[in-house]
Amino acid sequence: MNDLQKAFAALKARSISTFPAEVISVDKESGTCTVDDGEIQYEDVQLSSIVDGKKNQLFIFPLVGSSVLVSPIEEDINWLYVEVYSEVEAVDWKIDNVNFNIDKDGFLLKKENETLKKLMVDLITAIRQMKFTTNTGSTITLVNDLQFESVENRFKNFLK
């Protein structure tokens, strides 16, 4: 029985397995990175599951110098992808004309030429410029303008 188990294990064993490596460089344009396993440097390691060059995809960009686990695609040592990340520099997700990006500078949510940050700043600017007519005439200044200015600055720091 033991020989049969060994034979089945050998059948399902991969000839090339997942291995740890250090990230040497990241090419965000091509969605690849270069890694080093301590003996060999591997270039053009995929950072997305889509390998057909389409722009509608999710990229996770590792931090240079961080550790990753690298696996072969179809057991081809010349066709690798990052499977697990220890540290991430940025995440970039594109779906048609919508882009969601996260990095140390904050969040970017963009649809076509419009960003959430610009929408929020424009909204707060419009609120801060509001004028009302009362039974004694029009108002001159917004009483709580400093609160709106504070909220505007918080959005500017939070969003890209």
Secondary structure, 3 states (H helix, E strand, C coil): CHHHHHHHHHHHCCCCCCEEEEEEEEECCCCEEEEECCCCEEEEEECCCCCCCCCCCEEEEECCCCEEEEEEECCEEEEEEEEEECCEEEEEEEECCEEEEEECCEEEEEECCEEHHHHHHHHHHHHHCCCCEECCEECCCCCCHHHHHHHHHHHHHHEC
